[in-house]
């Protein structure tokens, strides 16, 4: 299974692309080494899916000593089913955001992040 980078988000020539194959972006990639070599200690995280990659990467980053900010309205998920009950995507998303805050990440909206830029 693979995904392509949306043409609107194509990396600039100087930007590095790290391909991953697991929900945890640090697993079997050189992400940690790249961040350490650039002396980065704070990550701003967004993406899909809230209940998979966003959750796994945020927890791993925290465990590796990074400070994390999670951009809640720049994450997405889907409906899930548990024991025959459909759990709507907004409930899934909310539950995972709540579980990650405040220990693993500070939660912010895109507007707050952009105001700081």
ZALOBA-194163 format. One record per atom (N, C-alpha, C, O): residue number from 0; y, z, x. Coordinates in nm, 3 decimals, m for minus. Example, Ala and Ser with C-alpha at 12.3 -4.5 7.8 and 13.67 -1.06 7.14 Angstrom:
% ZALOBA-194163
  loro       py       pz       px
     0   m0.569    0.780    1.319
     0   m0.450    0.780    1.230
     0   m0.330    0.780    1.320
     0   m0.332    0.846    1.424
     1   m0.225    0.708    1.285
     1   m0.106    0.714    1.367
     1    0.003    0.787    1.290
     1    0.114    0.804    1.341
//
This chain:
% ZALOBA-194163
  loro       py       pz       px
     0   m0.117    0.000    0.086
     0    0.000    0.000    0.000
     0    0.123    0.000    0.090
     0    0.130    0.077    0.186
     1    0.216   m0.085    0.059
     1    0.338   m0.090    0.138
     1    0.458   m0.115    0.051
     1    0.446   m0.154   m0.066
     2    0.572   m0.093    0.107
     2    0.696   m0.120    0.036
     2    0.790   m0.194    0.129
     2    0.779   m0.184    0.251
     3    0.878   m0.267    0.072
     3    0.979   m0.340    0.148
     3    1.113   m0.272    0.130
     3    1.140   m0.212    0.025
     4    1.197   m0.280    0.231
     4    1.332   m0.227    0.221
     4    1.414   m0.320    0.132
     4    1.414   m0.441    0.151
     5    1.482   m0.263    0.035
     5    1.568   m0.339   m0.054
     5    1.673   m0.410    0.030
     5    1.732   m0.351    0.120
     6    1.697   m0.537    0.000
     6    1.792   m0.617    0.077
     6    1.932   m0.554    0.082
     6    2.005   m0.573    0.179
     7    1.969   m0.480   m0.022
     7    2.100   m0.413   m0.023
     7    2.107   m0.301    0.080
     7    2.215   m0.257    0.117
     8    1.991   m0.256    0.126
     8    1.985   m0.144    0.220
     8    1.930   m0.184    0.356
     8    1.889   m0.098    0.434
     9    1.929   m0.313    0.385
     9    1.877   m0.357    0.514
     9    1.946   m0.282    0.627
     9    2.068   m0.267    0.626
    10    1.868   m0.236    0.724
    10    1.928   m0.163    0.836
    10    2.015   m0.253    0.922
    10    1.990   m0.373    0.936
    11    2.118   m0.193    0.980
    11    2.201   m0.265    1.076
    11    2.118   m0.286    1.201
    11    2.017   m0.219    1.221
    12    2.159   m0.378    1.285
    12    2.084   m0.408    1.406
    12    2.058   m0.287    1.494
    12    1.955   m0.281    1.560
    13    2.150   m0.192    1.496
    13    2.136   m0.075    1.582
    13    2.057    0.039    1.517
    13    2.022    0.135    1.585
    14    2.028    0.028    1.388
    14    1.958    0.135    1.317
    14    1.807    0.123    1.335
    14    1.750    0.014    1.331
    15    1.743    0.237    1.356
    15    1.599    0.240    1.375
    15    1.529    0.248    1.240
    15    1.579    0.311    1.146
    16    1.415    0.184    1.232
    16    1.330    0.191    1.113
    16    1.201    0.259    1.155
    16    1.135    0.217    1.250
    17    1.165    0.364    1.082
    17    1.041    0.436    1.110
    17    0.950    0.415    0.990
    17    0.981    0.458    0.879
    18    0.837    0.349    1.014
    18    0.742    0.324    0.906
    18    0.650    0.445    0.891
    18    0.602    0.500    0.990
    19    0.628    0.483    0.767
    19    0.542    0.598    0.741
    19    0.431    0.557    0.645
    19    0.443    0.460    0.571
    20    0.323    0.635    0.648
    20    0.208    0.603    0.564
    20    0.159    0.724    0.484
    20    0.057    0.717    0.417
    21    0.234    0.834    0.491
    21    0.198    0.957    0.422
    21    0.322    1.015    0.355
    21    0.434    0.981    0.395
    22    0.306    1.101    0.255
    22    0.422    1.162    0.190
    22    0.513    1.237    0.288
    22    0.635    1.229    0.275
    23    0.457    1.308    0.383
    23    0.534    1.380    0.485
    23    0.583    1.278    0.588
    23    0.502    1.222    0.662
    24    0.711    1.254    0.593
    24    0.768    1.153    0.683
    24    0.747    1.184    0.831
    24    0.764    1.096    0.915
    25    0.712    1.307    0.863
    25    0.690    1.344    1.002
    25    0.546    1.316    1.047
    25    0.520    1.306    1.167
    26    0.455    1.304    0.952
    26    0.313    1.289    0.986
    26    0.285    1.151    1.045
    26    0.312    1.048    0.982
    27    0.232    1.151    1.166
    27    0.192    1.030    1.237
    27    0.306    0.928    1.249
    27    0.284    0.807    1.241
    28    0.427    0.980    1.270
    28    0.543    0.895    1.300
    28    0.616    0.956    1.420
    28    0.582    1.065    1.465
    29    0.714    0.885    1.469
    29    0.796    0.938    1.578
    29    0.929    0.995    1.526
    29    1.025    1.009    1.602
    30    0.934    1.028    1.397
    30    1.057    1.080    1.338
    30    1.106    1.205    1.408
    30    1.225    1.215    1.441
    31    1.019    1.301    1.432
    31    1.061    1.425    1.497
    31    1.120    1.397    1.634
    31    1.225    1.452    1.668
    32    1.055    1.314    1.711
    32    1.105    1.282    1.846
    32    1.241    1.213    1.840
    32    1.329    1.243    1.920
    33    1.258    1.122    1.745
    33    1.386    1.052    1.731
    33    1.498    1.150    1.694
    33    1.607    1.142    1.750
    34    1.470    1.240    1.602
    34    1.572    1.338    1.562
    34    1.605    1.433    1.675
    34    1.722    1.464    1.699
    35    1.503    1.479    1.746
    35    1.526    1.570    1.858
    35    1.603    1.502    1.970
    35    1.693    1.563    2.029
    36    1.571    1.377    2.000
    36    1.641    1.308    2.109
    36    1.788    1.283    2.075
    36    1.871    1.267    2.164
    37    1.819    1.279    1.946
    37    1.958    1.260    1.902
    37    2.027    1.394    1.874
    37    2.140    1.397    1.826
    38    1.959    1.504    1.903
    38    2.012    1.640    1.880
    38    2.054    1.663    1.735
    38    2.155    1.728    1.708
    39    1.975    1.610    1.644
    39    2.003    1.629    1.501
    39    1.928    1.753    1.454
    39    1.808    1.767    1.478
    40    2.001    1.843    1.386
    40    1.937    1.965    1.336
    40    1.959    1.986    1.186
    40    1.910    2.084    1.129
    41    2.032    1.894    1.122
    41    2.056    1.903    0.978
    41    2.021    1.769    0.916
    41    2.070    1.665    0.960
    42    1.937    1.770    0.813
    42    1.896    1.648    0.746
    42    1.948    1.646    0.603
    42    1.945    1.747    0.534
    43    1.995    1.530    0.561
    43    2.030    1.506    0.422
    43    1.921    1.417    0.367
    43    1.902    1.304    0.413
    44    1.849    1.467    0.268
    44    1.726    1.402    0.221
    44    1.744    1.352    0.078
    44    1.800    1.421   m0.007
    45    1.694    1.229    0.054
    45    1.689    1.173   m0.080
    45    1.573    1.074   m0.082
    45    1.516    1.043    0.022
    46    1.538    1.025   m0.200
    46    1.432    0.925   m0.206
    46    1.340    0.942   m0.324
    46    1.371    1.009   m0.422
    47    1.226    0.877   m0.312
    47    1.124    0.881   m0.416
    47    0.990    0.909   m0.347
    47    0.964    0.863   m0.236
    48    0.915    0.976   m0.410
    48    0.915    1.047   m0.536
    48    0.945    1.194   m0.511
    48    0.902    1.252   m0.411
    49    1.019    1.255   m0.603
    49    1.057    1.396   m0.589
    49    0.936    1.485   m0.566
    49    0.940    1.577   m0.485
    50    0.827    1.457   m0.638
    50    0.708    1.543   m0.631
    50    0.614    1.508   m0.516
    50    0.515    1.577   m0.496
    51    0.642    1.404   m0.442
    51    0.556    1.364   m0.330
    51    0.634    1.364   m0.199
    51    0.642    1.466   m0.130
    52    0.692    1.250   m0.166
    52    0.756    1.233   m0.036
    52    0.875    1.325   m0.015
    52    0.892    1.382    0.092
    53    0.958    1.339   m0.116
    53    1.076    1.425   m0.102
    53    1.032    1.569   m0.078
    53    1.083    1.636    0.012
    54    0.939    1.617   m0.159
    54    0.889    1.753   m0.145
    54    0.821    1.774   m0.009
    54    0.854    1.868    0.063
    55    0.727    1.687    0.026
    55    0.652    1.703    0.151
    55    0.742    1.696    0.274
    55    0.727    1.776    0.366
    56    0.834    1.602    0.275
    56    0.923    1.586    0.390
    56    1.021    1.702    0.402
    56    1.048    1.748    0.512
    57    1.074    1.749    0.290
    57    1.168    1.861    0.294
    57    1.101    1.987    0.346
    57    1.156    2.057    0.431
    58    0.982    2.016    0.297
    58    0.910    2.135    0.342
    58    0.873    2.124    0.490
    58    0.886    2.222    0.565
    59    0.829    2.007    0.532
    59    0.793    1.987    0.673
    59    0.916    2.001    0.762
    59    0.910    2.064    0.867
    60    1.028    1.943    0.720
    60    1.151    1.951    0.799
    60    1.194    2.097    0.816
    60    1.230    2.139    0.926
    61    1.190    2.172    0.709
    61    1.224    2.314    0.716
    61    1.131    2.386    0.813
    61    1.176    2.464    0.897
    62    1.002    2.361    0.802
    62    0.904    2.426    0.890
    62    0.925    2.389    1.036
    62    0.889    2.465    1.126
    63    0.982    2.272    1.060
    63    1.011    2.228    1.197
    63    1.146    2.277    1.248
    63    1.185    2.247    1.360
    64    1.217    2.354    1.165
    64    1.342    2.414    1.209
    64    1.469    2.342    1.168
    64    1.577    2.381    1.212
    65    1.458    2.239    1.086
    65    1.577    2.167    1.042
    65    1.642    2.238    0.923
    65    1.573    2.298    0.840
    66    1.774    2.230    0.916
    66    1.847    2.269    0.796
    66    1.847    2.145    0.707
    66    1.869    2.034    0.755
    67    1.822    2.163    0.579
    67    1.809    2.049    0.489
    67    1.904    2.059    0.371
    67    1.924    2.166    0.313
    68    1.963    1.945    0.337
    68    2.038    1.929    0.214
    68    1.965    1.823    0.134
    68    1.934    1.716    0.185
    69    1.937    1.853    0.010
    69    1.864    1.763   m0.077
    69    1.962    1.708   m0.181
    69    2.023    1.784   m0.255
    70    1.975    1.575   m0.186
    70    2.067    1.510   m0.278
    70    1.991    1.484   m0.408
    70    1.920    1.384   m0.422
    71    2.008    1.574   m0.502
    71    1.922    1.577   m0.621
    71    1.933    1.455   m0.710
    71    1.834    1.413   m0.770
    72    2.053    1.397   m0.721
    72    2.067    1.279   m0.806
    72    2.042    1.148   m0.731
    72    2.067    1.040   m0.784
    73    1.994    1.159   m0.609
    73    1.954    1.042   m0.531
    73    1.804    1.047   m0.504
    73    1.753    0.987   m0.409
    74    1.733    1.120   m0.591
    74    1.588    1.129   m0.586
    74    1.534    1.083   m0.721
    74    1.602    1.092   m0.823
    75    1.412    1.034   m0.719
    75    1.352    0.988   m0.844
    75    1.205    1.028   m0.848
    75    1.143    1.055   m0.745
    76    1.152    1.030   m0.968
    76    1.010    1.057   m0.985
    76    0.963    0.985   m1.111
    76    1.035    0.901   m1.164
    77    0.845    1.018   m1.158
    77    0.790    0.954   m1.278
    77    0.721    1.059   m1.363
    77    0.701    1.173   m1.320
    78    0.686    1.020   m1.484
    78    0.608    1.109   m1.569
    78    0.475    1.138   m1.502
    78    0.417    1.052   m1.436
    79    0.427    1.259   m1.519
    79    0.295    1.298   m1.470
    79    0.213    1.350   m1.588
    79    0.267    1.379   m1.694
    80    0.083    1.361   m1.568
    80   m0.005    1.418   m1.669
    80   m0.082    1.532   m1.605
    80   m0.135    1.518   m1.495
    81   m0.089    1.644   m1.676
    81   m0.166    1.759   m1.629
    81   m0.249    1.811   m1.746
    81   m0.195    1.847   m1.850
    82   m0.379    1.813   m1.727
    82   m0.473    1.860   m1.830
    82   m0.444    1.796   m1.965
    82   m0.444    1.863   m2.069
    83   m0.420    1.665   m1.962
    83   m0.398    1.591   m2.085
    83   m0.259    1.598   m2.143
    83   m0.231    1.537   m2.246
    84   m0.171    1.673   m2.079
    84   m0.034    1.687   m2.129
    84    0.061    1.604   m2.042
    84    0.061    1.617   m1.920
    85    0.140    1.521   m2.107
    85    0.240    1.441   m2.035
    85    0.356    1.531   m1.996
    85    0.409    1.605   m2.079
    86    0.395    1.524   m1.871
    86    0.511    1.599   m1.822
    86    0.619    1.497   m1.789
    86    0.603    1.417   m1.696
    87    0.729    1.498   m1.865
    87    0.835    1.399   m1.845
    87    0.895    1.405   m1.704
    87    0.902    1.512   m1.643
    88    0.937    1.291   m1.655
    88    0.991    1.280   m1.519
    88    1.105    1.378   m1.495
    88    1.114    1.436   m1.387
    89    1.193    1.397   m1.592
    89    1.305    1.488   m1.568
    89    1.257    1.632   m1.552
    89    1.320    1.709   m1.480
    90    1.148    1.670   m1.617
    90    1.090    1.804   m1.597
    90    1.027    1.815   m1.459
    90    1.044    1.915   m1.389
    91    0.953    1.711   m1.420
    91    0.890    1.709   m1.288
    91    0.997    1.721   m1.181
    91    0.987    1.805   m1.091
    92    1.099    1.638   m1.191
    92    1.209    1.639   m1.094
    92    1.275    1.776   m1.088
    92    1.293    1.832   m0.980
    93    1.310    1.830   m1.203
    93    1.376    1.960   m1.207
    93    1.291    2.071   m1.148
    93    1.342    2.157   m1.077
    94    1.162    2.069   m1.177
    94    1.073    2.172   m1.124
    94    1.065    2.165   m0.972
    94    1.066    2.269   m0.905
    95    1.057    2.046   m0.917
    95    1.048    2.034   m0.772
    95    1.181    2.067   m0.703
    95    1.181    2.126   m0.596
    96    1.292    2.029   m0.763
    96    1.421    2.065   m0.705
    96    1.437    2.217   m0.706
    96    1.482    2.276   m0.607
    97    1.401    2.280   m0.817
    97    1.411    2.425   m0.828
    97    1.321    2.494   m0.727
    97    1.359    2.596   m0.669
    98    1.202    2.440   m0.705
    98    1.108    2.501   m0.611
    98    1.156    2.491   m0.466
    98    1.126    2.578   m0.385
    99    1.232    2.387   m0.434
    99    1.279    2.369   m0.297
    99    1.405    2.450   m0.266
    99    1.438    2.473   m0.150
   100    1.475    2.492   m0.369
   100    1.599    2.568   m0.351
   100    1.575    2.715   m0.381
   100    1.502    2.745   m0.476
   101    1.631    2.804   m0.308
   101    1.724    2.787   m0.197
   101    1.657    2.794   m0.060
   101    1.725    2.776    0.041
   102    1.527    2.819   m0.053
   102    1.462    2.842    0.076
   102    1.456    2.716    0.162
   102    1.499    2.718    0.277
   103    1.403    2.607    0.108
   103    1.378    2.488    0.188
   103    1.500    2.397    0.202
   103    1.512    2.326    0.302
   104    1.590    2.399    0.105
   104    1.704    2.308    0.110
   104    1.818    2.358    0.022
   104    1.797    2.429   m0.076
   105    1.939    2.318    0.062
   105    2.056    2.334   m0.026
   105    2.059    2.211   m0.114
   105    2.036    2.100   m0.067
   106    2.087    2.230   m0.241
   106    2.091    2.119   m0.335
   106    2.235    2.074   m0.357
   106    2.324    2.155   m0.378
   107    2.255    1.942   m0.350
   107    2.388    1.885   m0.375
   107    2.372    1.755   m0.451
   107    2.266    1.694   m0.453
   108    2.481    1.714   m0.514
   108    2.488    1.585   m0.583
   108    2.552    1.483   m0.489
   108    2.620    1.520   m0.393
   109    2.530    1.356   m0.518
   109    2.586    1.248   m0.437
   109    2.738    1.262   m0.424
   109    2.793    1.245   m0.316
   110    2.804    1.293   m0.534
   110    2.950    1.306   m0.534
   110    2.996    1.410   m0.432
   110    3.096    1.389   m0.363
   111    2.924    1.522   m0.423
   111    2.960    1.626   m0.326
   111    2.941    1.577   m0.183
   111    3.024    1.604   m0.096
   112    2.834    1.505   m0.159
   112    2.806    1.452   m0.025
   112    2.915    1.353    0.015
   112    2.967    1.359    0.126
   113    2.949    1.262   m0.076
   113    3.049    1.160   m0.046
   113    3.187    1.221   m0.025
   113    3.266    1.169    0.054
   114    3.218    1.328   m0.094
   114    3.348    1.394   m0.077
   114    3.361    1.456    0.061
   114    3.472    1.473    0.110
   115    3.249    1.488    0.124
   115    3.251    1.547    0.258
   115    3.256    1.441    0.367
   115    3.285    1.473    0.482
   116    3.227    1.316    0.332
   116    3.219    1.209    0.433
   116    3.355    1.170    0.485
   116    3.366    1.082    0.571
//
